[in-house]
Every structure is written in C-alpha cells, then in structure tokens.
C-alpha cells in the first residue's frame, strides 16, 4: 500500500512538471508574439509564410486570435525619400511585405477595431510576428476611420427648407447645395472629415463660438477669397452647419456607421508610398506613362503637376528612390505671376494661416495643372508660357480658320513640351486655354485640351514637331448642336437664343475632362455643374467649321459631374456629386441624336449609376457622402481587375475606388490618414513580371498637404497601387 502511494505521488509530480513545461512554452510563445519575435531568414515561417531576403512577413494576432484584414505598415527614413509599404493580412492573420529596399523599418499594425500597435524595428529577410492592440472603446477606434465616416455627420438642409430658410440663398436647391459641399466645391480642394478639418486649429486664436472660428478659418491663406465666396453664395447656413458639425464632434459624437475591414481582392492590395517635393507646396497630379501605350517610360521617373504652388516640376525616380525637380521657365521673363484676378488663388494670404502665418507660400507662373507623356517619352504640359493676352493670330484679324470663325482674345494657360533626355523645354502658344490634355488615337498624335471655355482646342503634335509653327499646328471649334437635324453644321443661334428649327445652336458646355474615343475619332468632355453633362464632339473633315456637338445632361438620381474618362468601347464614366459613379452609353439612346429636341435631356436611358462606398448624409435616403474628384478607366488591365475597369478617386475614402465585376473595390491608403488624389495613371513597367511589373500611380493632391496625418512638415506623396494574386504573393 505504501509502495502504491509512493508511485501515485511520483506520477502526479511528473504530470505537474510536464504541465508546467507546457505552460512555460505557451508563455514564451506569447512573449515572442508580443515582442515581435524575429527568427530565421528565408524558408517557411509561422503558418507557412515563406520569406525571401527582401521580404518581411509573419502573423498578426491579438487577444482574440489571428487578426484578418488589418494592415501591416513598414516605414523607413533610411532612403533618399521616405519609403512606406503597406499590405493586408489574410484570413489567418498572415502577412508578407514584399520587395523592400535594404533598410531598417518601423513595422506596426493598424486596422478597424484596433489602435496602432507598438512599432517594431526590423530588416528584410526576417520573420516578424506582431501583436495587434484592440481599441479600448469606440472613440479610440474611430480615430482611424476614413474621412467619409466623419463627413457624413454634417447636416444637410432638408428639401423643404430650400426657398424658405433665410440662411439659404433663395435660388439654391438641395442638389446645388450638395454639389457645392462635395466634389465641385469644398471637397474639390480638400479632404473634409479627416482630423485636421473636423477639429479647429488652436493656432487660429480664441473665438466666442465655432461659427466665428469657421468664418476666420476660411479666410486663411491664398485661396481664402474662393472659399469665402462659395460659402457666402450658399448662405449663412453653410457656416452654421460646419460649426455645428465640429461642435458635435468636439463633444464626443461619433460616426453612426463603422467601416468594414478589407475583404476579398482588397486583401491583395500592396501600396507603396514615397514622399517628394516639399512641405509648403502641393501637387495637383502626376503622370507615369502614355495612356494609349502604358509600357512607355517603364520603370522611369514620375512627373508631378504643381498647379498654383510652384514652377518647380517634381520628378520621382521609383527605382533609385530619389526626388529631384526642374524649374519650368516661361517665354516672357516679365510675365506676371499666375495668381490674383482670374485665378482661384491670390497673390497674398487674406488672413494668416494657422501653419505658415502671413507667408505667401505659392509663387508661380506656369500654373501646370495636368501633364501627359507621349509615346516617345516627352512630357506635354498644360502650362502657362506667357501672360493672358493672346497674339494677333488668335483674334478677329486672324488668318487661320479657327480664328476667323471664332476669335479668342485671352486665355490663362497654354501648352509646353519637355524632353527629359535633352532638357529641352518648348513653348507652344495656344489661343485656347488648357486644363487637362489627352492624346487622340489618330496618326497626327493630336493633343486635345479641356479648359477652352466656349471652345474645344487641339494641337497637331506631328505638325508642331515638323514646323514649330504654333499657329499652323493648332485649332479650335465652337460647340454646335445639329438642331436642324440635317447632319451637317450650318448657321447657328447663340446660347441665349431659342432653338430655331432651320438653324443649329451653339452651346457653352466647357470641357473639364477631355476624352478622345478609341472607337470612332470623336472626342468627349465632362462638363461640370449641376446636374452637369457629357458632350460629344465629332470633328468632321475640317473641324473648325465641320465639328458637331451632342449634349447629354445627367438625370436624377445623378448630379454634379466632375472628372471622367472613356473606355475602349466608347462608354463614358464620370464622378458625380450625388455619390455615384455614372456611366453614359450612347448606343443605348432610343430617340434621335440630333434635331430640335436633342438639346441635352433626350437620352436618359443612356445613363447608369453605381453608388460609391461609405455612409451617406442623414435624411437623404440611400446615398454616399463620397465626393469623388476624377474617374479614370483602366483600358489595358494594368492593375489586374480586367480591361475597361472604371476607377475613381475616393477622396473621402482615403484612396481609389474601382468598379469591377459588379462591386466596388476600395484601394485604401490607411497611413498616413488623409490620402486624397485628384487624378491617377497606370503603367506597365514589365509585361513579363506579373503583378510586380504593373500598377497605378497617384499623388496626394490636397491643396494643403500639412492637413494629412503627420501635420506640418509632411510632404506630398506618390502612391503606387498593385494587386497581387493573393495576400502572401511575392
């Protein structure tokens, strides 16, 4: 019996030792996870994450287990430019950050329902398991929500208030109000809803109430007159509602909706960010390749468009990770600055900025809004080359056909062309204004331009290269509807005159976006406004006198056209203030496309609408507060979602939004919060390199880059979006 008791005691002690060892092993494993354990290089890591020498990968867990659909961010300042690469975890919490330049990185986890995990230092080739930090409360979690969730809290006046409320301009409608508060107004320059705009900067001073604070805020800087003018035209309720919005947030009110974590294809996205330019100047846009031939300039430099901010064109080398610039000249050394009257930026701040005081940080002449790369790699810029007065060949005394038919006295921006190989910069004196430029699909490599106001202009680049004769190489046309229905252009009535069934009719539907069609030689334009429209130009045999226009207004529920693009089948896609991606397919029109009734409202059946992601404003039914600035069509499957996939700037969704296979796919930039693009481009660097040899490029284009996460000192960013076949692909 005693021997049996001794045996039982020995067994129990042995079992205790084994249990202790098991517990100790578990504690060690948890400790390694919490510390971000690094073990081994190459081979199979935890849960099958295989690493190469330029990868960082591992597993993300929290107290709840593996964390799926969260971002892992790697950032370094060791390279000539700040470099950030971001990936998403798979359904088992695994991640792999591929192709990292040799450097030391800070690595951490960010995700919805979390707060940022501690940053861990790591180098490529090492496995790194990370522990996510659960948000202690809803307020902490909401700090990481995209701007659209916060901006949707803004109150929008009900329909019945318009025409009755003295705080609203008498003739304004609800759709006009939304158009002004969204992509054709406030969100046309800034991302509203991120931390910097949903709070009031203490540097502005002390005010008795938030209305006074907002009135002072919009008087800051060199765009103050534009901001004040727009809000004043809306009525006093515009400022009251903005003040109410920030007051409620200051008191702790949170968005009613919560964002979903990335799912499906969204977990395959790789985002690479590099900063360039400087902390005081903003970028409107960037260009990477020729839209028609997206292998042009493969692995080559990116070129930024600094618009009102600077004459220095930033250049980013994504292979060497270096940022340089060239100073773009103007033809006339005494040309005045492209600021002040006629522009939406002033020579001097109206009131001091909370960030830069009285300093006039914008000082430029070229006002480069947009550029295109041609098939030979040259950069064609919508840029001013002289003062606003046109030369004589543009005016009534002109000898060129376009000038004789429709003389032009002034414009604010022309065309220039830069050859990166030689450094040659040529001035092309156009009579028509330019804003966006796009190459056509013809033998002359015609460069079409928006920004001409009552006309649409073009440059025969082949002739320019042969002659350097600006007058001979350009042309423009008025926009004439064939309202008499005879199929040709005749005498016309003016825009303010009624339709005459015996004549045609001229319209003013200024092109904002310009879209040469790949199918039939026509050129389309997006005409901003409420409701806005798309316009088709059929050039004919001698465009200055044969071009005919067609006008297609946006029907409800859509309204508020901004930027747009065309697919390879001739379908036009546009960003709308209604919170939709809109498409117009001319082939669906049932009635006559010309004649006395073909004046804009004759083909509602050609329109389709697709609601953007994100919550909507209360009281407006099913809507999205998303305020997309521009839409671009991936005609060549550059990203990997398919041919002809329309994609929009998700200006309140911190990234880009693609519409593929019947659903919206969000390509989000979770860090720094506040990413806001005004356009983007696609490029195939190497068609044989799979996903690694292709992707989309976009610039953070907010007019005030210091409002992004990081604050004053933050530089504009260039973002490279790539789509892997799965979240662990190399």
C-alpha atoms as one frame of an Amber mdcrd trajectory, in Angstrom:
protein
   0.000   0.000   0.000   2.842   2.424   0.896   4.612   1.469  -2.318   1.422
   2.256  -4.290   1.128   5.703  -2.633   4.767   6.490  -3.487   4.109   5.504
  -7.117   0.997   7.720  -7.339   2.934  10.642  -5.827   5.729  10.205  -8.376
   3.222  10.173 -11.268   1.481  13.338 -10.025   4.828  15.161  -9.661   5.827
  14.114 -13.170   2.484  15.287 -14.565   2.951  18.643 -12.821   6.386  19.080
 -14.335   5.018  18.310 -17.812   2.087  20.731 -17.317   4.480  23.402 -16.115
   6.646  22.895 -19.181   3.594  23.218 -21.424   2.503  26.419 -19.685   6.053
  27.789 -19.833   6.241  27.047 -23.553   2.943  28.846 -24.103   4.138  31.866
 -22.111   7.367  32.005 -24.108   5.419  31.775 -27.385   3.065  34.557 -26.323
   6.003  36.647 -25.204   7.697  36.237 -28.559   4.498  37.272 -30.333   4.131
  40.324 -28.121   7.742  41.369 -28.676   7.541  40.808 -32.432   9.779  37.739
 -32.479  12.351  37.590 -35.282  13.624  34.181 -36.262  15.318  32.827 -39.324
  15.658  34.204 -42.832  14.116  32.512 -45.856  12.308  29.205 -45.757   8.852
  28.626 -44.296   7.968  30.798 -41.314   4.988  30.634 -38.988   1.850  29.201
 -40.552   3.603  28.809 -43.904   4.748  32.398 -44.572   7.756  31.964 -46.853
  10.250  34.813 -46.986  12.941  35.923 -49.377  15.819  38.167 -48.368  13.850
  41.310 -49.307  10.601  40.393 -47.515   9.202  40.886 -44.040   6.385  38.567
 -43.015   4.723  36.759 -40.182   1.441  36.526 -38.296  -0.671  39.183 -36.611
  -2.596  38.110 -33.526  -4.436  39.772 -30.672  -6.054  38.540 -27.518  -8.901
  37.396 -29.784  -6.620  35.312 -32.007  -5.453  35.897 -35.609  -6.391  39.323
 -36.967  -7.654  39.144 -40.557  -7.995  42.158 -42.847  -5.712  44.509 -40.947
  -2.833  46.481 -42.367   0.828  45.930 -41.671   2.870  49.046 -42.337   6.639
  49.238 -42.879   8.224  52.697 -42.939  11.823  53.846 -43.281  13.679  57.155
 -43.479  16.958  55.449 -44.442  16.438  56.041 -48.183  16.755  59.391 -50.007
  12.969  59.733 -49.713  10.659  58.464 -47.002   9.503  54.998 -48.083   6.355
  53.219 -46.862   4.941  49.850 -47.932   1.586  48.543 -46.722  -0.099  45.131
 -47.049  -3.195  43.415 -45.619  -3.363  40.234 -43.557  -5.163  37.148 -44.873
  -7.933  35.234 -43.118  -5.378  33.540 -40.830  -3.691  36.780 -39.840  -0.671
  36.140 -42.052   1.091  38.894 -43.976   4.027  39.349 -46.330   5.570  42.702
 -47.280   7.496  42.021 -50.495  10.413  43.656 -52.307  11.677  46.008 -49.653
  14.847  48.019 -50.332  17.641  47.314 -47.900  16.976  49.470 -44.837  15.763
  49.339 -41.254  11.984  49.628 -40.978   9.478  50.547 -38.318   6.695  47.977
 -38.596   3.291  48.108 -36.957  -0.349  47.068 -37.252  -3.312  49.335 -37.983
  -6.888  48.223 -38.509 -10.522  48.925 -37.804 -11.384  47.938 -34.255  -7.749
  48.454 -33.259  -5.412  51.192 -32.199  -1.879  51.240 -33.580   0.375  48.546
 -32.186   3.838  49.454 -30.865   6.354  49.958 -33.678   8.946  47.214 -34.021
  12.280  47.695 -35.780  13.006  45.098 -38.449  15.063  44.380 -41.542  14.070
  42.442 -44.668  14.608  38.691 -44.611  13.409  38.278 -41.038  10.161  36.819
 -39.812   8.236  39.220 -37.636   5.141  38.183 -35.706   3.132  41.111 -34.412
   0.554  41.642 -31.707  -2.387  43.857 -32.602  -3.818  46.196 -29.979  -7.590
  46.144 -29.571  -9.251  49.545 -29.309 -10.354  50.165 -25.710 -13.505  51.989
 -26.840 -15.389  53.214 -29.900 -13.879  56.684 -29.754 -10.353  55.294 -29.953
 -11.297  53.031 -32.851 -12.997  55.868 -34.750  -9.764  57.870 -34.955  -8.713
  55.568 -37.809 -11.936  55.760 -39.817 -11.785  57.236 -43.323 -12.932  60.834
 -43.653 -16.256  59.869 -45.274 -17.487  58.399 -41.980 -16.926  61.708 -40.214
 -18.038  63.973 -43.064 -21.348  62.108 -43.350 -22.185  63.561 -39.913 -22.542
  67.034 -41.493 -26.163  68.185 -41.569 -27.654  68.857 -44.995 -30.770  71.075
 -45.154 -33.981  69.202 -45.959 -35.599  69.771 -49.351 -38.470  71.728 -47.830
 -36.050  74.294 -46.357 -34.878  75.492 -49.753 -36.738  78.606 -50.818 -37.936
  79.162 -47.228 -34.956  79.189 -44.864 -33.404  82.698 -44.792 -29.997  81.112
 -44.178 -30.063  79.527 -47.645 -29.635  81.522 -50.839 -33.060  81.989 -52.396
 -32.471  80.246 -55.723 -30.404  77.341 -54.408 -31.693  73.750 -54.499 -30.667
  70.817 -52.340 -28.679  69.231 -55.174 -26.862  72.525 -55.749 -26.052  72.665
 -52.039 -24.626  69.158 -52.138 -22.736  69.926 -55.337 -21.047  72.852 -53.563
 -20.306  70.941 -50.352 -18.884  67.998 -52.262 -16.648  67.464 -55.295 -17.490
  70.666 -57.199 -16.894  72.824 -54.150 -15.294  72.201 -50.774 -14.034  68.670
 -51.432 -12.719  69.830 -54.796  -9.686  71.190 -52.940  -9.532  69.411 -49.580
 -10.416  66.169 -47.918 -13.051  67.136 -45.358 -13.604  64.821 -42.424 -10.029
  63.971 -41.514  -8.744  65.070 -38.123  -7.469  68.469 -39.255 -10.811  69.576
 -40.694 -13.185  68.051 -38.158 -11.378  69.971 -35.421 -10.457  73.655 -35.133
  -6.760  74.565 -35.048  -5.982  76.294 -31.720  -3.392  78.427 -33.580  -6.282
  80.332 -35.187  -6.963  82.044 -31.874  -9.845  82.194 -29.408 -13.425  82.777
 -30.538 -16.708  83.140 -28.720 -18.270  80.381 -30.822 -17.459  77.942 -33.609
 -19.234  79.986 -36.274 -16.719  82.747 -35.721 -13.907  80.202 -35.754 -15.051
  78.792 -39.115 -15.507  82.276 -40.572 -11.901  83.024 -39.596 -10.615  79.632
 -40.744 -11.798  80.048 -44.347 -10.120  83.462 -44.525  -6.712  81.811 -44.147
  -4.156  81.544 -46.907  -4.069  82.316 -50.627  -7.308  80.530 -51.544  -9.398
  82.408 -48.969 -11.401  84.521 -51.429 -12.560  81.401 -53.244 -13.633  79.633
 -50.043 -15.413  82.661 -48.646 -17.132  83.367 -51.944 -18.548  79.881 -52.249
 -19.857  79.687 -48.692 -21.324  83.191 -48.943 -23.178  82.290 -52.143 -24.731
  79.332 -50.322 -25.998  81.469 -47.458 -25.242  81.806 -43.753 -26.403  78.250
 -43.004 -23.264  76.892 -44.674 -21.032  78.206 -41.881 -23.610  77.367 -39.188
 -23.736  73.727 -40.285 -19.948  73.406 -40.391 -19.757  74.888 -36.896 -22.469
  72.544 -35.636 -20.570  69.610 -37.175 -17.290  70.349 -35.403 -19.102  71.227
 -32.157 -20.842  67.849 -32.047 -17.567  66.063 -32.736 -15.783  68.082 -30.028
 -18.467  66.940 -27.561 -17.767  63.296 -28.369 -20.325  62.425 -31.050 -19.071
  59.574 -33.255 -19.978  58.363 -36.737 -23.046  56.125 -36.725 -21.534  53.732
 -39.273 -18.349  51.694 -38.868 -16.080  50.708 -41.768 -15.557  47.095 -42.746
 -12.088  45.694 -42.923 -10.692  44.906 -46.386 -12.207  41.765 -47.865 -11.619
  39.597 -50.923  -9.444  41.294 -53.538  -8.894  44.226 -51.191  -6.597  41.991
 -49.145  -4.348  41.514 -52.168  -3.518  45.206 -52.463   0.063  46.405 -51.951
   0.515  50.158 -51.516   3.941  51.783 -51.745   4.349  55.440 -50.783   7.234
  57.822 -51.322   7.349  61.491 -50.435   8.668  64.154 -52.804   8.559  67.907
 -53.451   8.499  69.873 -50.157   6.334  70.681 -47.150   4.990  74.042 -48.394
   3.840  73.189 -51.923   1.165  70.843 -53.130   0.781  68.626 -56.182  -2.336
  68.588 -58.272  -1.463  65.410 -60.118   1.239  63.143 -61.542   1.876  61.234
 -64.771   3.712  57.958 -65.327   3.123  56.767 -68.915   1.189  57.195 -72.167
  -2.447  56.205 -71.573  -2.629  54.636 -75.042   0.652  52.721 -74.702   1.136
  52.031 -70.987   4.567  50.393 -71.369   6.067  53.779 -72.298   8.509  55.044
 -69.645   8.618  51.677 -67.890  10.427  51.934 -64.542  11.019  55.574 -65.469
  10.523  58.768 -63.495   7.181  60.205 -62.440   6.397  63.859 -63.093   4.221
  65.968 -60.822   1.960  68.897 -61.699   2.237  71.596 -59.006  -0.578  73.861
 -60.297  -0.655  77.127 -58.298   2.002  76.108 -55.814   5.312  76.255 -57.708
   7.211  76.431 -61.011   9.373  73.513 -59.905   8.238  70.301 -61.586   8.950
  67.445 -59.146  10.477  64.251 -60.503  10.444  60.960 -58.604  12.672  58.008
 -59.539  10.909  54.945 -58.063  13.880  52.661 -58.744  16.548  54.755 -57.054
  14.048  56.250 -54.578  15.254  59.764 -55.292  13.358  63.028 -55.740  14.576
  65.887 -57.922  12.941  68.720 -59.878  13.385  71.048 -62.808  12.401  74.692
 -62.886   9.957  75.279 -65.736  10.541  78.616 -67.467   8.138  80.984 -69.237
   8.718  82.673 -72.574   8.313  86.213 -71.270  10.569  86.978 -68.277   8.324
  89.882 -67.269   5.187  87.754 -67.251   3.129  88.381 -64.069   2.552  85.617
 -61.560  -0.406  83.351 -62.378  -2.151  84.406 -59.199  -4.748  87.039 -58.373
  -7.622  88.168 -60.637  -8.773  85.428 -62.986  -7.360  82.712 -60.748  -8.646
  80.864 -57.708  -5.505  81.657 -55.751  -4.381  85.076 -54.552  -1.009  86.804
 -54.555  -1.051  87.110 -50.771  -2.910  85.444 -47.888  -6.105  87.235 -46.946
  -5.512  86.337 -43.301  -2.589  84.492 -41.683  -2.503  80.731 -41.954  -2.500
  78.696 -38.758   0.520  76.899 -40.207   2.510  79.451 -42.264   1.369  82.808
 -40.907   1.481  85.695 -43.403   3.924  83.953 -45.734   2.809  83.695 -49.387
   3.920  80.132 -49.938   2.542  79.882 -53.505   4.551  81.800 -56.091   4.429
  80.626 -59.681   3.826  81.492 -63.327   3.358  78.215 -65.221   0.281  77.021
 -63.277   0.865  73.461 -64.514  -2.451  71.739 -63.871  -2.016  68.476 -65.752
   0.565  66.731 -67.977   0.708  63.782 -70.369   3.573  61.591 -71.512   3.682
  60.890 -75.242   4.705  57.681 -76.950   8.326  58.925 -77.232   8.585  59.755
 -73.516   8.309  63.539 -73.786   6.215  65.393 -71.228   3.391  67.588 -72.571
   2.199  70.131 -70.015  -0.945  72.205 -69.632   1.112  75.188 -68.504   1.178
  78.939 -68.990   4.012  80.201 -71.169   3.058  83.913 -71.291   0.587  86.477
 -69.978  -3.172  86.286 -70.644  -3.349  88.397 -73.832  -3.477  86.297 -76.999
  -1.341  87.034 -80.072  -2.962  88.557 -83.167  -3.312  85.226 -84.966  -5.943
  84.254 -82.375  -8.107  87.336 -82.797 -10.608  88.711 -85.303  -7.794  89.644
 -87.710  -6.587  86.023 -87.762  -5.521  84.280 -90.957  -6.104  80.786 -89.529
  -9.514  79.099 -89.932 -10.295  78.732 -86.233  -9.511  82.382 -85.548 -11.656
  83.592 -88.432 -14.637  81.535 -87.290 -14.365  82.071 -83.520 -11.692  84.583
 -82.450 -10.231  84.381 -78.950  -8.692  87.356 -77.160  -7.364  85.824 -73.938
  -6.553  82.628 -72.113  -4.790  81.736 -68.883  -2.832  78.583 -69.760  -1.197
  77.165 -72.906   0.976  74.100 -73.720   4.654  73.324 -73.185   6.669  70.204
 -74.001   9.692  68.961 -72.072  12.216  66.387 -73.271  13.764  64.647 -70.237
  16.599  63.248 -72.372  17.841  66.623 -73.605  16.373  69.059 -71.080  14.739
  70.984 -73.938  11.590  72.914 -72.915   9.455  74.336 -75.738   6.704  76.968
 -75.530   3.572  76.363 -77.630   1.431  79.480 -77.799  -2.178  78.289 -77.959
  -5.100  80.651 -78.364  -7.427  78.359 -76.448  -6.999  77.691 -72.753  -5.818
  74.341 -71.416  -6.624  72.451 -68.232  -6.387  68.716 -68.899  -4.688  67.357
 -72.030  -5.112  63.928 -73.642  -3.692  62.326 -76.782  -6.041  61.135 -79.503
  -5.748  57.872 -81.391  -5.016  59.407 -84.797  -1.877  59.450 -86.960  -1.109
  63.059 -86.006  -0.918  62.300 -82.268  -3.385  65.117 -81.752  -3.301  66.526
 -78.237  -6.820  67.557 -77.181  -7.360  70.021 -74.358 -10.068  70.941 -71.911
 -10.205  74.390 -70.368 -11.153  76.273 -73.505 -14.425  77.624 -72.138 -16.702
  78.108 -75.157 -14.398  76.122 -77.470 -12.590  72.795 -77.663  -8.968  73.085
 -78.772  -6.321  70.735 -80.129  -2.673  70.627 -81.173  -1.364  68.577 -84.111
   1.839  67.464 -82.371   3.223  65.864 -85.530   2.968  69.205 -87.330   4.407
  71.048 -84.350   7.460  68.784 -84.348   7.922  69.335 -88.086   7.378  73.108
 -88.192   7.432  74.584 -84.666   4.687  76.833 -86.016   2.133  77.195 -83.202
  -0.476  78.953 -85.364  -0.329  76.326 -88.082  -0.347  73.384 -85.654  -3.399
  74.265 -83.573  -7.119  74.587 -83.997 -10.328  75.008 -82.041 -14.045  74.832
 -82.574 -17.191  76.220 -81.046 -19.672  73.622 -79.761 -22.572  73.472 -82.213
 -25.639  71.213 -81.840 -27.238  69.960 -85.057 -30.694  71.152 -84.019 -31.999
  71.389 -87.578 -31.205  67.693 -87.936 -29.658  67.725 -91.424 -26.425  66.038
 -90.379 -24.107  68.957 -91.087 -23.057  72.204 -89.488 -24.929  75.334 -90.572
 -25.596  78.846 -89.351 -26.482  78.756 -85.671 -28.302  80.638 -82.975 -26.428
  81.738 -79.875 -26.674  80.038 -76.448 -29.107  82.642 -75.098 -31.447  82.310
 -78.089 -34.240  79.744 -78.517 -33.877  76.789 -80.839 -34.610  77.646 -84.471
 -35.634  74.514 -86.446 -33.955  75.934 -89.549 -30.595  76.513 -87.854 -28.150
  74.853 -85.493 -27.438  76.040 -81.939 -24.194  76.986 -80.219 -23.788  75.888
 -76.610 -21.293  76.704 -73.882 -20.542  73.426 -72.109 -16.955  73.883 -71.003
 -14.889  70.716 -71.015 -13.371  69.832 -67.641 -12.174  66.344 -68.533 -11.330
  65.623 -72.178 -11.674  62.079 -73.539 -10.666  61.128 -77.104 -12.582  57.992
 -78.050 -10.620  54.920 -79.167 -13.557  53.764 -81.302 -14.665  56.428 -83.782
 -12.484  59.549 -83.683 -14.950  61.502 -81.549 -13.853  63.491 -78.509 -15.898
  63.620 -75.308 -15.841  66.096 -72.474 -17.182  66.208 -68.930 -18.974  69.496
 -68.315 -19.009  70.361 -64.615 -22.049  71.687 -62.855 -25.435  70.745 -61.518
 -26.642  68.486 -62.976 -23.681  68.627 -65.395 -23.357  66.796 -68.672 -21.133
  64.897 -71.050 -20.521  66.329 -74.511 -19.510  64.559 -77.705 -17.617  66.300
 -80.494 -17.492  64.692 -83.964 -14.676  66.648 -85.651 -15.619  66.046 -89.290
 -13.319  66.678 -92.250 -12.328  70.226 -91.266 -13.042  70.571 -87.524 -13.105
  74.387 -87.148 -16.118  74.521 -89.480 -17.465  70.935 -89.576 -17.362  69.782
 -85.929 -20.765  68.938 -84.442 -21.571  68.519 -80.755 -24.022  66.369 -78.816
 -25.046  67.217 -75.248 -26.274  64.656 -72.684 -27.364  66.006 -69.299 -27.180
  63.861 -66.169 -30.659  62.780 -64.992 -31.603  62.150 -61.376 -30.624  60.467
 -59.131 -27.262  61.558 -60.516 -25.938  65.127 -60.498 -22.724  67.077 -60.201
 -20.298  65.951 -62.918 -16.592  66.406 -62.218 -13.826  64.361 -63.923 -14.314
  61.493 -66.330 -12.790  59.043 -68.788 -13.818  56.757 -71.631 -13.421  53.008
 -72.099 -12.321  51.129 -75.216 -15.960  50.599 -76.270 -16.788  54.309 -76.151
 -18.697  54.296 -72.831 -18.040  57.423 -70.747 -17.579  57.206 -66.961 -17.811
  60.209 -64.633 -17.524  61.109 -60.935 -20.743  62.609 -59.569 -21.533  64.784
 -56.540 -24.593  62.622 -55.943 -22.215  59.985 -54.561 -22.310  57.871 -57.707
 -20.033  56.659 -60.419 -22.037  57.470 -63.541 -21.743  55.907 -66.982 -23.150
  57.060 -70.301 -23.542  54.636 -73.209 -24.610  56.442 -76.370 -25.546  53.159
 -78.051 -28.493  52.848 -75.625 -30.182  56.025 -76.865 -33.618  55.285 -78.350
 -34.546  58.631 -79.897 -32.868  60.883 -82.488 -29.406  62.133 -81.536 -29.927
  65.444 -83.348 -32.822  67.712 -84.218 -34.771  70.362 -82.267 -35.368  68.121
 -79.226 -31.787  66.853 -78.936 -30.667  69.588 -76.554 -29.495  67.581 -73.545
 -32.400  65.724 -71.958 -33.123  63.382 -74.861 -31.293  60.226 -73.720 -31.774
  59.494 -70.005 -31.742  55.782 -70.890 -28.038  56.062 -71.743 -27.174  56.730
 -68.105 -26.426  54.207 -65.320 -25.425  54.937 -61.719 -23.369  52.981 -59.179
 -23.259  54.195 -55.575 -19.833  54.751 -54.085 -18.918  53.057 -50.784 -19.168
  54.852 -47.483 -22.052  56.152 -45.366 -24.404  58.873 -46.550 -25.821  62.060
 -45.089 -28.865  61.572 -42.873 -32.261  62.424 -44.307 -31.316  61.944 -47.965
 -32.279  58.314 -48.377 -29.770  55.795 -49.699 -26.719  57.891 -50.536 -22.958
  58.095 -50.137 -21.154  61.161 -48.846 -18.191  60.210 -51.063 -17.187  63.208
 -53.172 -15.072  61.766 -55.971 -12.961  64.244 -57.921 -11.970  62.252 -61.015
 -12.568  58.968 -62.813 -10.023  57.061 -64.927 -10.613  53.888 -66.941  -8.088
  51.041 -66.948  -8.388  50.187 -70.629  -5.407  47.798 -70.565  -5.890  45.744
 -67.361  -2.918  47.490 -65.807  -3.989  46.835 -62.217  -5.275  43.328 -62.826
  -9.033  43.706 -62.328  -9.724  43.400 -66.070  -9.928  45.538 -69.187 -12.049
  48.692 -69.126 -12.474  48.801 -65.346 -13.535  52.325 -64.291 -11.791  53.679
 -61.230 -12.457  56.832 -59.254 -10.550  58.901 -56.768 -12.061  58.025 -53.395
 -11.451  61.481 -51.991 -13.185  60.785 -48.686 -12.297  57.082 -48.673  -8.524
  57.595 -48.374  -7.662  56.072 -51.735  -9.054  54.881 -55.052 -12.285  53.039
 -55.842 -12.618  50.532 -58.682 -15.895  49.188 -60.049 -15.214  45.598 -61.134
 -17.492  42.610 -61.652 -20.479  44.432 -60.201 -18.904  45.595 -56.951 -16.840
  48.443 -55.590 -13.258  47.591 -54.650 -11.531  50.099 -52.359  -7.791  50.594
 -52.754  -7.237  52.327 -49.443  -4.190  54.131 -48.054  -4.524  53.642 -44.270
  -1.354  55.590 -43.459  -0.876  58.488 -43.445  -4.597  59.115 -42.925  -5.981
  61.713 -45.291  -4.766  60.496 -48.692  -6.582  62.487 -51.378  -5.930  62.129
 -55.121  -7.096  64.402 -57.941  -6.139  62.028 -60.712  -4.056  58.972 -61.384
  -2.294  56.990 -64.061  -1.387  53.397 -64.849   1.868  51.938 -66.100   3.199
  48.547 -67.126   6.893  48.530 -66.253   7.457  44.952 -67.393   4.676  42.923
 -69.010   6.540  39.691 -68.183   6.932  40.408 -64.467   3.370  39.636 -63.404
   1.794  41.837 -60.763   5.187  43.277 -59.787   5.635  44.850 -63.201   2.448
  46.915 -63.245   0.308  49.197 -61.143  -1.443  52.503 -60.671   0.215  55.754
 -59.617  -1.452  58.667 -57.813  -0.319  61.770 -55.954  -1.675  63.037 -52.687
  -3.207  66.171 -54.186  -4.838  68.015 -51.290  -4.061  71.720 -51.645  -2.734
  71.673 -48.101  -0.555  68.575 -47.634   0.055  69.510 -43.992  -3.540  68.567
 -43.149  -2.705  64.879 -43.672  -1.655  62.692 -40.722   1.754  63.942 -39.638
   0.829  67.609 -39.839   3.139  70.475 -40.657   6.296  69.274 -42.388   4.554
  66.483 -44.280   5.405  66.371 -47.979   3.169  65.320 -50.886   3.160  61.581
 -51.526   3.307  59.405 -54.607   1.326  56.193 -54.156   1.846  53.003 -56.144
  -1.103  50.574 -56.022  -0.502  46.959 -57.030  -2.728  43.879 -56.948  -1.258
  40.503 -56.009  -2.927  37.169 -56.787  -3.162  36.547 -53.011  -2.115  38.292
 -49.772   1.146  36.301 -49.480   2.351  36.514 -53.085   5.876  37.793 -53.682
